[in-house]
Every structure is written in C-alpha cells, then in structure tokens.
C-alpha cells in the first residue's frame, strides 16, 4: 500500500498557545497586586503617595488614623501642604528630593482635630524622563511617643541630678555637722583632730616648726551657776568671736570641750603667736571694760612646740599644752 500523504502546514500559521496560559499570568499579577495592597494596608506606619502640587493620591489606613480622618476620601480632599505646621518644611522636603531620590526628615503635622504630631518621614521621589518629580512615595512614622519618652527621660535625668545635688549638699552638711561645733561654728574636737593630723604630717615632711595653743575659759561654771546656762553660752560665743577675729582664716581653731579651745596657727613663728595672744588679751580687756554683760571674759593658755626633727602627734602636743595651761592656771600667772 502506498504511504498516506502528510498534511502540509499552512504558511505563517503560529502554534496556538496553551489553553488558559494568558489567564494564569493575569491571575498571578492580580494576586501579586492584592498581596502588595494587603501589605500596604496592614503596615502599622503611614504609607502615602502625593504629587508636587500637594494632592494625596493614596494613603493607607494607618496614615488616615494617624492624621485623624475618617477614611481615605476625606484625607484625599485635603492638600498635603495644609497638614504642615511650618509651611517651609514642605518646600524643604521637595528641594531635597530634587537633589536626592531618598532621605529622611522630621517635622510637625497638624491633625484634623487640631492637635499636632511629630512625624519622621522616609520619602522617595518618582521622577519622569525629564528628571521632574511626578510623585512622592513615602512612609511616615509617628515619633511623638519617642519624643515624649525622650522628654520624660530628660526630666528624669534632671530630677536625678537635682536629687544627687541635694544628696551631696546633705552629705556636706552632715560632714560639717560632724566636725563643727554647733554653738560657735568652730571645729569641734573631732574636726580639729582630723585637719590637724593632716597639717602635722605636712609640717613633718616640709620640716616646718609649728606651735599649738590650748586655752581654758576661766569662770564659766560660776557664770552658769550665777546667771544660767544661757548666759554661759553667750560668754562662749563672745570668746569664740574674739578667737576668730584674732587668728587668721587659715589657722585651725576648735572648741575642744565645754570651756576648752585650741588653735593651731599655720606657718606662724613664735613671735607671730605671741603677737596674736597679745591681740586676744587686748580684746578681752576692752570687752570687760566696756560690756554691759554680767560676766567677764578670761582665759588661761598653754603653748606646745612642734619640732619637725623630733615629730610628735597632735595628741602629744595637746597634752603638753594642756599641762602648761593648768600649771599657769594654778600659779595664777597664766594668760588671762
């Protein structure tokens, strides 16, 4: 049998597409667009598209809520330029986009209810072939909570600093209270010893000669018994005033007990100490002559010498001066 002749294909006839292929591409495109739209609408930040003239082309729900509008149509009716609290921010916005396609900026926007929010904007310029901006796509984040947190942190830090300053001031007062005699303002026994120890050590290193005065107030018990302790306090205050006036600010001056005082003149010679004692005696004499107070002021004093070649402690010096002071007091030839 002769072979069956093959059927010739018509010239120019293209092979037919597989059924449903075009439909499948369209469905994939639509599904992709839907995914993009769903993502856009589910983002917790504001997403938008605007024109250079200020028309809002698109906005997601987060942006609509952020700006206080009911729906996208209501927001689209607003020119974006009117949302800026400072109109110059919008001009700056586009000037930067003309030079760079992307950047970020922060500015203040006004909501529909009149309240303002701080937004951080991440825009992107969509440009035409001629380089002009067609659209501005962007993401807007409400950073008001960040600013509030920053302000809260700043306030908290300032409060902590204030508390720290108050604490330091309180510590200083407590230290002063622990080293200062409450009645006279002179060093108390503890304060006198603390600072005198440092100067003794310094004098030993520098090979400096120093003198220590120890004074006992005469007749305080009699003043207290006769006129009362209030008047005795007045006598102590008056004597401490003369001590402050007589000796230099740099000299260490302390009230060591009820009626006992000590002075540690810094970098003073024997002549200088004796001159100071003479001034103190003169002040006491003038007070006793001209005062209308019912008490007289008198002190007995002893002086100890610090020799850097044979150093002694402040306790040793006080014992020596105290011994000399009582010897003079008993012999009635003491100072005062």
MITOR-656257 format. One record per residue: x, y, z of N, C-alpha, C in turn; residue number from 1. Coordinates in steps of 0.2 Angstrom, whole numbers, plus 5000, padded with zeros to 4 digits. Layout:
N
    nu    nv    nw   cau   cav   caw    cu    cv    cw  num
     X     Y     Z     X     Y     Z     X     Y     Z  NUM
...
This chain:
336
    nu    nv    nw   cau   cav   caw    cu    cv    cw  num
  5004  4994  5000  5000  5000  5000  5004  5006  5000    1
  5002  5011  4996  5006  5017  4996  5006  5021  5002    2
  5011  5024  5004  5010  5028  5011  5005  5033  5011    3
  5003  5035  5017  4997  5040  5017  5001  5047  5017    4
  4999  5051  5012  5002  5058  5011  5002  5062  5018    5
  5007  5066  5020  5007  5070  5026  5004  5077  5024    6
  5000  5079  5029  4996  5085  5028  5001  5091  5028    7
  5001  5096  5024  5006  5102  5024  5003  5107  5029    8
  5007  5110  5033  5005  5116  5037  5005  5122  5033    9
  5000  5126  5035  4999  5132  5031  5004  5137  5033   10
  5007  5140  5028  5012  5145  5029  5010  5151  5033   11
  5014  5153  5038  5013  5158  5043  5009  5157  5048   12
  5007  5151  5049  5002  5149  5055  5006  5148  5061   13
  5005  5152  5067  5009  5151  5073  5006  5146  5077   14
  5010  5142  5081  5007  5137  5085  5002  5140  5091   15
  4997  5137  5092  4992  5140  5096  4994  5140  5104   16
  4993  5145  5108  4995  5145  5115  4991  5140  5119   17
  4995  5138  5124  4991  5133  5128  4985  5136  5131   18
  4980  5132  5132  4974  5135  5134  4975  5137  5142   19
  4972  5143  5143  4972  5146  5150  4979  5149  5152   20
  4984  5149  5148  4990  5152  5150  4990  5160  5151   21
  4986  5163  5147  4985  5170  5147  4982  5172  5154   22
  4977  5168  5155  4973  5169  5161  4977  5167  5167   23
  4982  5163  5167  4986  5161  5173  4990  5167  5174   24
  4993  5170  5169  4998  5176  5171  4994  5182  5174   25
  4988  5183  5171  4984  5188  5174  4982  5187  5181   26
  4980  5181  5183  4979  5179  5190  4985  5180  5194   27
  4991  5178  5192  4997  5179  5196  4998  5187  5197   28
  4997  5191  5192  4998  5198  5193  4993  5201  5198   29
  4987  5199  5197  4981  5201  5201  4983  5199  5209   30
  4985  5193  5209  4987  5190  5216  4992  5194  5219   31
  4998  5196  5215  5003  5200  5217  5001  5206  5219   32
  4997  5210  5215  4994  5216  5217  4990  5216  5223   33
  4986  5211  5224  4982  5210  5230  4987  5209  5237   34
  4992  5205  5236  4997  5205  5241  5000  5211  5243   35
  5002  5215  5238  5005  5221  5239  5000  5226  5243   36
  4994  5226  5240  4989  5230  5243  4988  5228  5251   37
  4987  5222  5252  4986  5219  5258  4992  5221  5263   38
  4998  5221  5261  5004  5223  5265  5003  5230  5266   39
  5002  5234  5261  5001  5241  5262  4996  5243  5267   40
  4991  5240  5267  4985  5242  5272  4986  5239  5279   41
  4991  5234  5279  4992  5231  5286  4998  5234  5289   42
  5002  5238  5286  5008  5241  5289  5005  5246  5295   43
  5009  5245  5301  5007  5250  5306  5010  5257  5306   44
  5013  5258  5300  5016  5265  5299  5012  5268  5293   45
  5012  5275  5292  5008  5278  5287  5012  5277  5280   46
  5008  5276  5275  5011  5275  5268  5007  5280  5264   47
  5010  5283  5259  5007  5288  5255  5010  5289  5248   48
  5006  5292  5244  5008  5294  5238  5005  5301  5237   49
  5010  5306  5235  5007  5313  5234  5010  5316  5228   50
  5007  5321  5225  5010  5325  5220  5014  5331  5222   51
  5018  5334  5218  5021  5340  5220  5017  5346  5221   52
  5011  5345  5218  5006  5351  5220  5002  5350  5227   53
  5003  5344  5230  5000  5343  5236  4995  5338  5236   54
  4993  5335  5231  4987  5331  5230  4989  5324  5233   55
  4985  5322  5238  4986  5315  5241  4983  5310  5236   56
  4987  5306  5233  4984  5301  5228  4982  5294  5232   57
  4986  5292  5237  4985  5286  5240  4987  5287  5247   58
  4983  5283  5252  4985  5283  5259  4983  5277  5262   59
  4987  5274  5266  4984  5268  5269  4981  5269  5276   60
  4977  5265  5279  4973  5266  5285  4977  5269  5291   61
  4983  5266  5292  4987  5269  5297  4989  5276  5297   62
  4990  5279  5291  4991  5286  5290  4984  5290  5291   63
  4979  5287  5289  4972  5290  5289  4971  5291  5297   64
  4972  5286  5301  4971  5286  5308  4976  5291  5311   65
  4982  5291  5309  4987  5295  5312  4985  5302  5311   66
  4982  5304  5306  4981  5311  5304  4973  5313  5307   67
  4970  5308  5309  4963  5309  5312  4958  5310  5307   68
  4958  5307  5302  4952  5307  5297  4948  5300  5297   69
  4942  5301  5294  4938  5295  5294  4940  5290  5289   70
  4941  5292  5283  4943  5287  5278  4948  5291  5273   71
  4949  5287  5268  4954  5289  5263  4952  5295  5259   72
  4945  5295  5257  4942  5300  5253  4942  5307  5257   73
  4941  5307  5263  4941  5313  5267  4948  5316  5267   74
  4953  5311  5268  4960  5314  5268  4962  5316  5261   75
  4960  5313  5256  4962  5315  5249  4959  5322  5247   76
  4954  5324  5251  4951  5331  5250  4955  5336  5252   77
  4961  5334  5256  4965  5339  5260  4971  5340  5255   78
  4974  5346  5255  4980  5347  5252  4986  5346  5257   79
  4990  5341  5255  4995  5339  5260  4999  5345  5263   80
  5000  5351  5259  5003  5357  5261  5000  5360  5267   81
  4993  5359  5268  4990  5362  5274  4991  5357  5280   82
  4994  5352  5279  4995  5347  5285  5001  5350  5289   83
  5006  5353  5286  5012  5355  5289  5011  5361  5294   84
  5013  5360  5300  5013  5366  5305  5017  5372  5302   85
  5023  5370  5300  5028  5375  5297  5028  5374  5289   86
  5025  5379  5286  5024  5378  5278  5031  5377  5275   87
  5036  5380  5278  5043  5379  5275  5046  5372  5275   88
  5043  5368  5279  5045  5361  5279  5044  5357  5273   89
  5038  5359  5270  5036  5356  5264  5040  5358  5258   90
  5042  5364  5258  5047  5367  5252  5054  5364  5253   91
  5056  5363  5259  5062  5360  5260  5062  5352  5258   92
  5056  5349  5260  5055  5342  5258  5056  5341  5250   93
  5054  5345  5246  5054  5344  5239  5061  5346  5236   94
  5064  5351  5239  5071  5354  5237  5076  5348  5238   95
  5075  5345  5243  5080  5339  5245  5078  5333  5240   96
  5072  5332  5239  5070  5326  5234  5073  5328  5227   97
  5073  5334  5225  5076  5336  5218  5083  5334  5218   98
  5087  5334  5223  5094  5333  5223  5095  5325  5225   99
  5091  5322  5229  5092  5315  5230  5085  5312  5230  100
  5085  5306  5228  5078  5302  5227  5076  5300  5234  101
  5080  5299  5239  5078  5297  5246  5082  5301  5251  102
  5078  5301  5257  5081  5304  5263  5076  5304  5268  103
  5078  5306  5274  5073  5306  5279  5073  5312  5283  104
  5067  5314  5286  5066  5321  5289  5061  5320  5294  105
  5061  5325  5299  5057  5325  5305  5053  5332  5305  106
  5047  5332  5305  5043  5338  5305  5037  5337  5309  107
  5033  5343  5310  5027  5343  5314  5021  5344  5309  108
  5016  5339  5310  5010  5339  5306  5004  5341  5311  109
  4999  5344  5307  4993  5345  5311  4987  5340  5309  110
  4984  5337  5314  4979  5333  5313  4972  5336  5312  111
  4967  5332  5310  4961  5335  5308  4958  5339  5314  112
  4959  5336  5320  4956  5339  5327  4960  5345  5329  113
  4965  5347  5325  4969  5352  5328  4975  5351  5332  114
  4976  5345  5334  4982  5343  5338  4987  5341  5333  115
  4993  5342  5336  4999  5341  5332  5003  5334  5333  116
  5006  5332  5328  5010  5326  5329  5017  5327  5326  117
  5022  5323  5329  5029  5324  5326  5030  5318  5321  118
  5031  5319  5315  5032  5313  5310  5039  5312  5308  119
  5042  5306  5307  5048  5305  5304  5046  5302  5297  120
  5048  5306  5292  5046  5304  5285  5052  5301  5281  121
  5051  5296  5277  5055  5292  5273  5053  5293  5266  122
  5054  5298  5262  5051  5299  5256  5055  5296  5250  123
  5052  5295  5244  5056  5293  5238  5053  5296  5232  124
  5057  5300  5228  5055  5303  5223  5054  5299  5217  125
  5048  5299  5214  5046  5296  5207  5047  5301  5202  126
  5052  5300  5198  5054  5306  5193  5052  5303  5186  127
  5051  5308  5182  5049  5307  5175  5056  5307  5171  128
  5055  5306  5164  5061  5306  5160  5065  5312  5160  129
  5061  5318  5161  5065  5324  5161  5068  5326  5168  130
  5067  5321  5172  5070  5322  5179  5066  5326  5184  131
  5060  5328  5182  5055  5331  5186  5051  5326  5191  132
  5049  5328  5197  5046  5324  5201  5039  5323  5199  133
  5037  5317  5198  5030  5315  5197  5026  5314  5203  134
  5029  5310  5207  5025  5308  5213  5030  5308  5219  135
  5028  5308  5225  5032  5307  5231  5029  5301  5235  136
  5032  5296  5235  5030  5290  5239  5034  5290  5245  137
  5031  5288  5251  5034  5288  5257  5031  5284  5263  138
  5035  5284  5268  5032  5281  5274  5033  5286  5280  139
  5028  5287  5284  5028  5292  5289  5027  5288  5296  140
  5031  5289  5300  5031  5286  5307  5029  5292  5312  141
  5025  5290  5317  5023  5295  5322  5028  5294  5328  142
  5033  5299  5328  5038  5298  5333  5036  5302  5340  143
  5030  5304  5340  5028  5308  5346  5029  5304  5353  144
  5028  5298  5353  5030  5294  5359  5037  5294  5360  145
  5041  5293  5355  5048  5294  5356  5051  5300  5359  146
  5048  5306  5356  5049  5312  5359  5047  5313  5366  147
  5041  5310  5368  5039  5310  5374  5043  5306  5379  148
  5045  5300  5376  5050  5296  5380  5056  5300  5382  149
  5059  5303  5376  5065  5307  5377  5064  5313  5382  150
  5059  5316  5382  5057  5322  5386  5057  5319  5393  151
  5053  5313  5394  5052  5310  5401  5059  5308  5403  152
  5063  5305  5399  5070  5303  5401  5074  5309  5403  153
  5074  5315  5399  5077  5321  5401  5075  5323  5408  154
  5068  5324  5409  5065  5326  5415  5068  5322  5421  155
  5068  5315  5420  5070  5310  5425  5077  5311  5426  156
  5082  5312  5421  5089  5313  5422  5090  5320  5426  157
  5086  5325  5424  5087  5331  5428  5085  5331  5435  158
  5079  5327  5436  5077  5325  5443  5082  5322  5447  159
  5085  5317  5444  5091  5313  5447  5097  5317  5449  160
  5098  5322  5444  5104  5326  5445  5102  5331  5451  161
  5096  5333  5451  5094  5338  5457  5094  5334  5463  162
  5092  5328  5463  5092  5323  5469  5099  5322  5471  163
  5104  5321  5466  5111  5320  5468  5114  5326  5471  164
  5112  5332  5468  5115  5338  5471  5112  5339  5478  165
  5106  5338  5479  5103  5338  5486  5107  5333  5491  166
  5108  5327  5488  5111  5322  5492  5118  5325  5494  167
  5122  5327  5489  5129  5330  5490  5129  5335  5495  168
  5124  5340  5495  5123  5345  5499  5122  5343  5506  169
  5117  5338  5507  5116  5335  5513  5122  5331  5516  170
  5126  5328  5512  5132  5324  5515  5137  5330  5517  171
  5137  5335  5513  5142  5340  5516  5139  5343  5522  172
  5133  5344  5523  5130  5347  5529  5132  5342  5535  173
  5131  5336  5534  5132  5331  5539  5139  5330  5541  174
  5143  5331  5536  5150  5331  5537  5152  5337  5541  175
  5150  5343  5539  5151  5349  5543  5148  5348  5550  176
  5142  5345  5551  5139  5345  5557  5143  5340  5562  177
  5146  5335  5558  5150  5330  5562  5157  5333  5564  178
  5159  5338  5561  5166  5341  5563  5165  5348  5565  179
  5160  5351  5566  5159  5358  5568  5155  5359  5574  180
  5157  5363  5578  5154  5364  5585  5147  5368  5583  181
  5142  5366  5585  5135  5369  5584  5134  5376  5586  182
  5137  5377  5592  5136  5384  5596  5140  5389  5593  183
  5147  5388  5592  5152  5393  5590  5154  5393  5582  184
  5152  5387  5579  5154  5387  5572  5162  5385  5571  185
  5165  5385  5576  5172  5382  5576  5172  5375  5575  186
  5178  5372  5573  5179  5365  5573  5177  5362  5580  187
  5174  5356  5580  5173  5353  5586  5179  5348  5587  188
  5179  5344  5593  5186  5341  5594  5187  5336  5588  189
  5182  5332  5586  5184  5328  5580  5186  5331  5574  190
  5183  5337  5572  5185  5341  5566  5192  5344  5567  191
  5194  5346  5573  5200  5349  5574  5206  5343  5574  192
  5204  5338  5576  5209  5332  5576  5210  5330  5569  193
  5205  5329  5565  5205  5327  5558  5210  5332  5554  194
  5209  5338  5554  5213  5343  5550  5220  5344  5553  195
  5220  5344  5559  5227  5345  5562  5231  5339  5561  196
  5229  5333  5560  5233  5327  5559  5236  5328  5552  197
  5232  5331  5547  5235  5332  5540  5241  5337  5540  198
  5240  5343  5544  5245  5348  5544  5251  5346  5548  199
  5250  5342  5553  5256  5339  5557  5260  5335  5552  200
  5257  5331  5548  5260  5327  5543  5264  5331  5538  201
  5261  5336  5536  5264  5341  5531  5270  5344  5534  202
  5269  5347  5540  5274  5350  5543  5280  5346  5544  203
  5279  5339  5546  5285  5335  5546  5288  5334  5540  204
  5285  5333  5534  5288  5332  5528  5292  5338  5526  205
  5289  5344  5527  5292  5351  5525  5297  5353  5530  206
  5298  5350  5536  5302  5352  5541  5301  5359  5543  207
  5294  5360  5545  5292  5366  5547  5290  5366  5555  208
  5292  5371  5558  5291  5372  5565  5284  5375  5566  209
  5280  5372  5571  5274  5375  5572  5272  5375  5580  210
  5267  5379  5582  5265  5380  5589  5258  5378  5589  211
  5256  5375  5595  5249  5374  5597  5247  5377  5603  212
  5241  5381  5603  5239  5384  5609  5233  5380  5612  213
  5233  5380  5618  5227  5377  5621  5225  5381  5627  214
  5218  5383  5626  5215  5388  5631  5209  5386  5635  215
  5209  5388  5641  5204  5386  5645  5200  5392  5648  216
  5194  5393  5647  5190  5399  5649  5189  5399  5656  217
  5191  5404  5659  5190  5405  5666  5183  5407  5669  218
  5181  5404  5674  5175  5406  5677  5168  5404  5674  219
  5168  5399  5669  5162  5398  5665  5157  5394  5670  220
  5159  5390  5674  5155  5387  5679  5151  5392  5684  221
  5155  5397  5686  5152  5402  5690  5147  5406  5686  222
  5149  5407  5680  5144  5411  5676  5137  5407  5675  223
  5138  5400  5674  5132  5396  5673  5128  5396  5679  224
  5132  5395  5685  5128  5394  5691  5125  5401  5693  225
  5128  5406  5692  5125  5413  5694  5120  5416  5689  226
  5121  5415  5683  5117  5419  5678  5113  5414  5673  227
  5114  5407  5674  5111  5402  5670  5115  5400  5664  228
  5114  5395  5661  5117  5392  5655  5117  5396  5649  229
  5111  5399  5648  5110  5404  5643  5116  5409  5642  230
  5117  5412  5648  5122  5417  5649  5129  5414  5648  231
  5130  5408  5650  5136  5405  5649  5137  5403  5642  232
  5132  5402  5638  5133  5401  5631  5135  5408  5627  233
  5132  5413  5630  5134  5420  5627  5141  5421  5628  234
  5144  5419  5634  5151  5420  5636  5155  5416  5631  235
  5153  5410  5630  5157  5406  5625  5157  5408  5618  236
  5151  5411  5616  5150  5414  5609  5155  5420  5608  237
  5155  5424  5614  5159  5430  5613  5166  5429  5613  238
  5168  5424  5617  5176  5422  5617  5177  5419  5610  239
  5173  5415  5607  5174  5412  5600  5175  5417  5595  240
  5171  5422  5596  5171  5428  5591  5178  5431  5591  241
  5180  5432  5597  5187  5435  5598  5192  5431  5595  242
  5192  5424  5596  5197  5420  5593  5197  5420  5586  243
  5191  5420  5583  5190  5421  5575  5193  5427  5573  244
  5192  5433  5577  5195  5439  5574  5202  5440  5575  245
  5205  5436  5580  5212  5437  5582  5216  5433  5577  246
  5214  5427  5576  5218  5422  5572  5216  5422  5564  247
  5220  5420  5560  5219  5420  5553  5214  5415  5551  248
  5211  5416  5545  5206  5411  5542  5209  5404  5541  249
  5216  5404  5539  5219  5398  5538  5221  5394  5544  250
  5221  5398  5550  5223  5394  5556  5217  5390  5558  251
  5219  5384  5561  5214  5379  5564  5212  5381  5571  252
  5205  5382  5571  5203  5384  5578  5197  5379  5580  253
  5197  5377  5586  5192  5372  5588  5190  5373  5595  254
  5184  5371  5596  5181  5371  5603  5182  5364  5605  255
  5186  5362  5610  5188  5355  5611  5183  5352  5617  256
  5180  5356  5620  5175  5354  5625  5171  5360  5628  257
  5168  5359  5634  5163  5364  5636  5167  5371  5636  258
  5173  5372  5640  5176  5378  5641  5183  5378  5638  259
  5185  5373  5634  5192  5372  5631  5192  5374  5624  260
  5197  5378  5622  5198  5379  5615  5205  5378  5613  261
  5206  5377  5606  5213  5375  5604  5214  5379  5597  262
  5220  5382  5596  5222  5385  5590  5228  5382  5587  263
  5228  5380  5581  5234  5378  5578  5236  5383  5572  264
  5240  5388  5574  5242  5393  5569  5246  5390  5563  265
  5245  5391  5557  5248  5388  5552  5254  5393  5549  266
  5260  5390  5549  5266  5393  5546  5267  5400  5550  267
  5266  5399  5557  5267  5405  5561  5273  5404  5566  268
  5277  5410  5567  5283  5409  5571  5281  5411  5578  269
  5285  5410  5583  5284  5411  5590  5282  5418  5591  270
  5286  5423  5588  5284  5430  5588  5277  5431  5586  271
  5275  5428  5580  5268  5429  5577  5263  5426  5582  272
  5264  5420  5585  5259  5418  5590  5258  5422  5596  273
  5264  5425  5599  5264  5429  5605  5260  5436  5603  274
  5261  5438  5597  5258  5444  5595  5250  5443  5595  275
  5248  5437  5592  5241  5436  5592  5238  5435  5599  276
  5242  5432  5603  5240  5431  5610  5239  5438  5613  277
  5243  5443  5612  5243  5450  5614  5236  5453  5612  278
  5235  5452  5605  5229  5455  5602  5223  5452  5606  279
  5223  5445  5607  5217  5442  5610  5216  5445  5617  280
  5221  5446  5621  5221  5449  5628  5218  5456  5628  281
  5220  5460  5623  5218  5467  5622  5210  5467  5621  282
  5208  5462  5617  5201  5462  5615  5197  5460  5621  283
  5199  5455  5625  5196  5453  5632  5196  5459  5636  284
  5201  5463  5637  5201  5468  5642  5196  5474  5640  285
  5196  5475  5633  5191  5480  5631  5184  5478  5632  286
  5183  5472  5631  5176  5469  5632  5174  5470  5640  287
  5179  5468  5644  5177  5468  5651  5176  5475  5654  288
  5179  5480  5650  5179  5487  5652  5172  5490  5650  289
  5171  5488  5644  5165  5492  5641  5159  5488  5640  290
  5158  5481  5641  5152  5477  5640  5147  5478  5646  291
  5141  5478  5645  5136  5478  5650  5134  5471  5652  292
  5137  5466  5649  5136  5459  5651  5138  5458  5658  293
  5134  5453  5661  5136  5452  5669  5142  5447  5670  294
  5145  5445  5664  5151  5441  5665  5157  5444  5662  295
  5163  5442  5665  5169  5444  5662  5172  5438  5658  296
  5176  5440  5653  5180  5435  5649  5187  5435  5651  297
  5189  5429  5653  5196  5427  5655  5198  5420  5653  298
  5204  5419  5650  5207  5413  5648  5214  5411  5651  299
  5215  5405  5652  5222  5403  5654  5224  5399  5648  300
  5231  5400  5646  5233  5396  5640  5240  5393  5641  301
  5241  5388  5637  5247  5384  5637  5249  5383  5629  302
  5256  5383  5628  5258  5383  5621  5263  5377  5621  303
  5262  5373  5615  5267  5367  5614  5270  5368  5607  304
  5277  5366  5607  5281  5367  5601  5281  5361  5597  305
  5280  5361  5590  5281  5355  5586  5288  5356  5583  306
  5292  5351  5584  5299  5351  5581  5299  5346  5576  307
  5300  5348  5569  5300  5343  5564  5306  5337  5564  308
  5311  5339  5568  5317  5335  5569  5315  5329  5574  309
  5310  5331  5578  5308  5326  5583  5300  5327  5583  310
  5297  5324  5578  5290  5325  5577  5286  5322  5582  311
  5280  5325  5584  5275  5322  5589  5268  5322  5586  312
  5264  5319  5589  5257  5318  5586  5253  5324  5589  313
  5247  5326  5586  5243  5331  5588  5241  5330  5595  314
  5240  5323  5597  5238  5322  5604  5243  5323  5609  315
  5249  5322  5607  5255  5323  5611  5256  5331  5613  316
  5255  5335  5607  5255  5342  5608  5250  5345  5612  317
  5244  5342  5612  5238  5344  5616  5239  5343  5623  318
  5242  5337  5624  5244  5335  5631  5249  5340  5634  319
  5254  5342  5630  5259  5346  5633  5256  5353  5634  320
  5252  5356  5630  5249  5362  5630  5244  5362  5636  321
  5241  5357  5637  5236  5357  5642  5239  5357  5649  322
  5245  5353  5650  5248  5353  5656  5251  5360  5658  323
  5254  5363  5653  5257  5370  5654  5251  5375  5656  324
  5245  5374  5652  5240  5379  5654  5237  5378  5661  325
  5237  5372  5664  5235  5371  5670  5240  5373  5675  326
  5246  5372  5674  5251  5375  5678  5251  5382  5679  327
  5250  5386  5674  5249  5393  5674  5243  5395  5678  328
  5238  5391  5676  5231  5392  5680  5232  5392  5687  329
  5235  5386  5689  5236  5385  5697  5241  5391  5700  330
  5246  5393  5696  5251  5398  5698  5248  5405  5698  331
  5242  5405  5695  5239  5412  5694  5243  5417  5690  332
  5248  5414  5686  5252  5418  5682  5250  5417  5674  333
  5245  5413  5673  5244  5411  5666  5241  5417  5663  334
  5240  5416  5656  5237  5421  5652  5230  5422  5654  335
  5228  5428  5654  5221  5430  5656  5220  5433  5662  336
